[in-house]
Amino acid sequence: MIRGSRYNEVMIRFAALLALLVSVCAPSFAETFLIIPFFNHSKDANLNWIGESLSEAIREALAGQGAMVIDRDNRREGYRRLSMKPNTLLTKASVVVLGEAVDADQVIYGSYELLPSADSPAKSRGSLRITAQILDRKKMTRGPEYMEVGALEDLARLQTHLAWQTLEFSTPKTAPSEQEFRNSQPAIRLDAIENYVRGLLANSSDQKMNFLLQAVRLDPKYSQANYQLGRLLYEKKSTRAAADTLQKVAATDDHFREATFLLGLCRFYLGDYQGAQESFQLVSQTVPLNEVLNNLGVAQLRRNLLGNALQNLKKALDGDTADPDYQFNVGYALYKLGNFPAAMDRFRAVLERVPEDQAATVMLGLCLKQPNTRAAETRSEGLERLKTNYEESAYWQLKAVLEPKR
């Protein structure tokens, strides 16, 4: 994602608003979960990836139920601030401190060990015993301890059941039945899971790419791997490959909407404006973020659906009148509709915020002249402004404050 100074400014304003709302609505504010990578009690450090896999399975399950979950980047920042090393065994006190550092209400952690298999080595790599624990950091009470035991080759099944148990204990009012949850979690090959998690943990983008490519080769239906690979391909500007990969992300995946947003960007860059419109439209139905509505309007502009485009672009502008891109796009739509006086107001608003904006200066001049020539059309073609940031978590946080679940 592109996160420049403008993004930081918006998020600072959002954080201030969120803090104010939390202070007013604190008793009913949604709980936040931290899932710590499970601790490896075996002596084989090469199995550390299993702990990350278990935590990811639980994180995705909770996020899929609408719970507020600390993401991997913020969790890693918590480790950094406390000078803690990942994959080290933490005491209960350290677990509490880490939860406090990232402001989590509930902390889920656990351990695993690989036991020798009673079968011949050719049949199994060993038996995996997993133990999980939930800690209520606000009340300083420990929830039930629960366990999974099974062959390492059955890791997908084991972590799926572990994730469902976590939902039962953490969100009993909204948790699906075990069968419903299993139906939404296709079984994934062990080697595909290992490559996926190693891709998440890799330090370089090339290493990430190699592991993720291997994961989707081993199991093409692996939705989470397709999302991470598609996002990486998008960041590397491999637009067509990214689009092909992002289309494989399942609708039940927690990252489905972000994947669809990125897919919309890819389709736009590839000149498929109808496909881009469909992608942004789909996301906007659930998450009407300013950037989604803006991009939907931009795609409609490219299809010459001027009335619909103006409507969505105005919605984006209403959500953040300080954003010069939203001001510009509304002005651009008004210009195309021939409403030059109203368009001039928007371009002037852009220049008040960014005096050096050359495109806004050109468009303001064209509005003043109100030309009707091919040369003027050429100068004003393709100036719409897309947004590439996508901040769904901020939307759900604000929604949780304004519309808390009873």
Phi, psi and omega in degrees: 000150177268121183229086182266197183297324179296318177300315181298320179298315180295316182292329176295317178295319179297317181298320179296316178296317181297318179298320178296315181294321179298321180296330180276321188254018189308319183299332184249011183292140183299142178287150179248137184249140169244126176248115182271138175307133184295146185278137181272108179268359174276170182267006183256103181295342179292350179262008181301332182298335180297321179299321177291321180298317179297316180293323178295319180298318180289319180300314181295323179295315180293315180298324179294339177266008177087008179286151176275116186237133176295127182280173185296323181295315179290325176296316179297323178295324176298316175302315184296315182296329181265003181057037177262143178265132175300154178071009175265148180288121181261144172285167177300322179298319179292325177298317179297316181296319179295319177299320178294323182297328180255008176059048178264141177275320181239134179241127179247126182213174181178194182211169178208157174212150180257119181258149178301141181276144176285340179280173176292152181305332182292337184269325184210148177273358179136172181255130183261127176246121185242134177235134181235153182216141176248131180242122173274104187289329181291318181267350182056045176237150179261134177277190182293150173264133181227159194219153172228141177223133178178176181295145178304324180297341179263024184305318181302314180293318182297314183285335174295315180291322178298317179296319180295318177301321179298318177298318180300320181280325188269323183227062187299332183285334184244354183296136176285170174292160181299320181294317177300317181294317179298321181296334180271358183236087181298145179292132182245143179300144181300315182293330176291318178299315181299315180294322179298311183293320177297328175294319177298323185273346184297147183274326183256152181294328178294318177296316178303313182300314182296315180294317182292322176299318179294322180299315182283336173293319181290325182214088185301337181273006183288096189297312182298321178293321178296322178297309182296320179293316179299319179295319180294319177297321177297315180297330178273006178065025171272073195297312183294317178296322178297316180298316180299323183283317183295334178293344183270358179287129185288149180296338179275354182287138178302333182265010185302315183292319177294320177299320180291324175298312178296323177298320177299318177298315180300314180298322178297312181297332179274000179086008178268079187288328176293315178298320178297315179301316181297321180295309181294326178297317181298315180294319184297336181293334180251320183233087183281059178292153179304316183293328179289313179296322177299311182292326175299314178297322179295316178298321178292325175300316180296335178266005179065027174268071195295317181297311178297320180298313181299321180299313181288324178294325177292324177298317178297318180294319178300329180286337180201086183290347180277349184280118182294332179293319178294320177300316182296313184295322176295317177299321181295319177294319178297321177299315181294332177277356179084011178268077188294318180301315180293323178296320180300321179300319181290318180293326175294322178297323176297312184291335174295327181269324181226084185302333184270009181290104186291321181296320178295323178296315179298314183293324176297319178296320178294323177295320181295322181277337183047055185285161175221058183232158179296325180297320179293321178298320180296319181292336185254012182276142171064035182260001180302153185242117177276156171251134181254349176279148179220114187237068182294323183299322179297322179298314183290326177297314180294320179296323179296327179286314185284329182229064183296145177284134181266000000 
